[in-house]
Amino acid sequence: MSAALVIERHTDVLEFLEAAQAWLREAEAENNLLLGMALNRRGREPTDPLCYWATVRAGHSIVGCACRTPPRSLVLSRLPTAAVAALVERFSTVDASLSGVTGPAAEAEAFARHWSARHGGRSSVRIRLRLHELTRPPRLDGTLPGSLRKAADTDVALAREWIEAYVRDTGIDPATGDMAERLIERGQLFLWADGGDVRSMAAAARDTGSGCSINTVYTPPRFRRHGYASATVAALSDRLLEAGRRFCCLYTDVSNPTSNSIYARIGYRPIRDDVEIALEP
């Protein structure tokens, strides 16, 4: 007889990491979002309302996780089918006004169905994402003029402008606060520059220990179709792997064949399809 599933809410991120970190690291690239969010929350003051950290256990073994940093969506890992409805019931006692869910396609879609059945309203797909992983040195284009450099304080104004454009283009919710200033202060934002002219940018913003996620990839329209985004991501990936990371990962919009083919040529391979779903009251 299989062990009963138990959903355990943890009082803070340190308790959650103590319980779940080893399990999350078993598939670190797949779990980069959950693990990266938790690691990034260490040492921060508690928020109001509190973040939600939960593990799903079968007997003594963890078989899934979920977390939420309000007011953002609930983020899911892979979960047993039977855990989804139970998680809906458990989270409903925490916040019945949940506005979205993100995670592996099957799990997130099942959660949305159960949530709508429980609370009414409807759900709609915001974006379908594909998670890609790179574990070998990327294929670099040595013919493109320019090189990768770390963004400096003098680049803050440009980075702000480009991040705003990136948010408009992608529809991805911006982080709170001054994202450009924060990325530059942490040494996480990189630019492709040809002489004094900057052509493209990318961030290495979610470090999980053995790996790093690349995001906020943006090239202004006037510089597109010249290979700058490919060069930026390839050079940044190469730098991260050379520094000792075991893998790099990134998400693409499934409906954008250009970005999917660009990263495939660099050497990234798809490992999972995710979905972001809006939950409407």
SULGI-V311639 format. One record per residue. RES is the residue in three letters. PSI is psi in degrees with one decimal (999 if undefined). NEAR is the number of other C-alpha atoms within 12 Angstrom. Layout:
RES:PSI:NEAR, RES:PSI:NEAR
This chain:
MET:132.2:5, SER:151.5:11, ALA:146.3:15, ALA:146.4:18, LEU:134.5:25, VAL:128.2:25, ILE:122.0:32, GLU:121.4:30, ARG:135.2:28, HIS:145.3:24, THR:-29.1:19, ASP:175.9:28, VAL:-31.1:36, LEU:-40.8:24, GLU:-40.3:21, PHE:-45.7:33, LEU:-38.2:30, GLU:-37.8:22, ALA:-40.1:29, ALA:-15.0:37, GLN:-43.3:30, ALA:-41.2:19, TRP:-43.8:26, LEU:-35.9:35, ARG:-14.3:24, GLU:-28.1:17, ALA:66.4:26, GLU:-40.0:32, ALA:-46.1:38, GLU:-35.5:36, ASN:20.2:43, ASN:-35.1:40, LEU:-51.7:40, LEU:-48.6:45, LEU:-42.9:42, GLY:-41.1:33, MET:-44.1:34, ALA:-47.1:37, LEU:-36.0:29, ASN:-21.1:22, ARG:-11.3:27, ARG:134.4:19, GLY:-4.9:12, ARG:155.0:15, GLU:145.5:13, PRO:145.7:17, THR:166.9:16, ASP:111.0:10, PRO:162.5:14, LEU:149.3:23, CYS:154.0:34, TYR:122.0:40, TRP:123.4:40, ALA:147.2:40, THR:152.0:40, VAL:124.2:38, ARG:145.4:29, ALA:103.9:21, GLY:-124.9:14, HIS:1.1:17, SER:134.0:20, ILE:135.3:32, VAL:3.2:34, GLY:164.7:40, CYS:161.3:44, ALA:148.1:49, CYS:159.0:42, ARG:130.9:37, THR:101.3:29, PRO:142.0:25, PRO:20.3:23, ARG:177.9:29, SER:159.5:30, LEU:133.9:43, VAL:129.8:45, LEU:148.8:47, SER:-174.8:46, ARG:142.8:35, LEU:148.8:32, PRO:145.4:30, THR:-41.2:21, ALA:-17.7:25, ALA:-19.8:35, VAL:-52.1:35, ALA:-38.6:27, ALA:-37.7:26, LEU:-37.6:41, VAL:-47.5:32, GLU:-42.7:21, ARG:-43.6:26, PHE:-26.4:33, SER:-27.6:22, THR:-13.5:16, VAL:-48.0:21, ASP:100.8:24, ALA:-1.5:22, SER:21.0:25, LEU:132.3:33, SER:-5.6:31, GLY:165.9:37, VAL:142.0:47, THR:140.5:39, GLY:-168.5:43, PRO:141.2:34, ALA:-49.1:29, ALA:-43.7:26, GLU:-45.0:35, ALA:-39.9:42, GLU:-39.2:35, ALA:-41.4:31, PHE:-45.1:46, ALA:-41.3:40, ARG:-47.8:28, HIS:-38.9:29, TRP:-45.1:37, SER:-37.4:30, ALA:-34.7:18, ARG:-38.6:24, HIS:-4.9:25, GLY:-169.9:16, GLY:-164.9:20, ARG:169.5:21, SER:153.7:27, SER:143.5:23, VAL:124.6:24, ARG:-48.3:27, ILE:142.2:27, ARG:129.0:28, LEU:151.9:31, ARG:125.8:32, LEU:129.2:35, HIS:151.1:36, GLU:143.7:36, LEU:124.0:36, THR:-6.9:28, ARG:160.7:24, PRO:134.4:26, PRO:160.3:32, ARG:118.4:24, LEU:142.6:28, ASP:104.1:23, GLY:0.5:16, THR:-15.4:11, LEU:130.2:20, PRO:145.0:20, GLY:-178.2:23, SER:167.0:32, LEU:138.1:34, ARG:156.1:31, LYS:137.9:31, ALA:143.4:32, ALA:172.8:22, ASP:-32.7:20, THR:-10.2:14, ASP:2.5:27, VAL:-46.8:24, ALA:-45.0:18, LEU:-44.3:27, ALA:-40.1:38, ARG:-46.2:28, GLU:-44.4:21, TRP:-36.2:29, ILE:-39.5:36, GLU:-41.5:24, ALA:-39.2:22, TYR:-44.1:27, VAL:-41.8:20, ARG:-41.2:15, ASP:-40.1:19, THR:-23.0:23, GLY:7.4:16, ILE:132.5:22, ASP:130.5:20, PRO:153.6:20, ALA:158.2:20, THR:155.3:13, GLY:-170.0:10, ASP:95.2:18, MET:-41.6:28, ALA:-48.9:36, GLU:-40.6:26, ARG:-45.2:22, LEU:-41.5:32, ILE:-41.5:30, GLU:-35.4:20, ARG:-2.1:20, GLY:30.6:21, GLN:-7.2:31, LEU:134.5:41, PHE:147.0:44, LEU:144.1:42, TRP:118.3:36, ALA:136.3:26, ASP:100.4:19, GLY:-126.0:13, GLY:3.4:13, ASP:124.7:18, VAL:132.6:31, ARG:-30.3:37, SER:163.7:43, MET:160.8:47, ALA:154.1:42, ALA:142.5:42, ALA:81.7:38, ALA:-9.7:36, ARG:96.2:35, ASP:123.6:34, THR:9.9:32, GLY:-73.1:25, SER:-15.7:27, GLY:175.5:35, CYS:141.6:39, SER:136.7:43, ILE:131.1:44, ASN:-171.9:36, THR:43.7:42, VAL:120.9:39, TYR:135.6:41, THR:127.6:34, PRO:148.6:24, PRO:-37.3:16, ARG:-15.9:12, PHE:4.2:19, ARG:163.1:17, ARG:25.4:17, HIS:-2.8:20, GLY:9.5:29, TYR:-41.1:37, ALA:-42.9:41, SER:-45.9:41, ALA:-40.3:42, THR:-49.4:47, VAL:-41.3:49, ALA:-46.2:40, ALA:-39.7:37, LEU:-42.3:45, SER:-44.3:42, ASP:-42.4:33, ARG:-42.2:28, LEU:-42.1:34, LEU:-39.7:27, GLU:-30.8:18, ALA:-3.5:17, GLY:-0.8:19, ARG:142.9:27, ARG:-28.1:26, PHE:161.1:37, CYS:152.4:49, CYS:160.4:46, LEU:159.2:46, TYR:144.6:38, THR:158.2:37, ASP:120.1:29, VAL:-31.9:24, SER:-1.4:18, ASN:93.2:17, PRO:-25.9:14, THR:-52.6:18, SER:-37.7:29, ASN:-40.4:25, SER:-35.2:20, ILE:-50.0:29, TYR:-29.9:38, ALA:-40.5:26, ARG:-32.1:21, ILE:-32.1:32, GLY:-0.2:28, TYR:144.6:34, ARG:140.6:28, PRO:138.5:27, ILE:-16.4:24, ARG:147.8:28, ASP:130.1:30, ASP:170.5:36, VAL:143.5:37, GLU:125.6:37, ILE:130.5:37, ALA:135.9:30, LEU:115.2:33, GLU:134.5:22, PRO:999:19
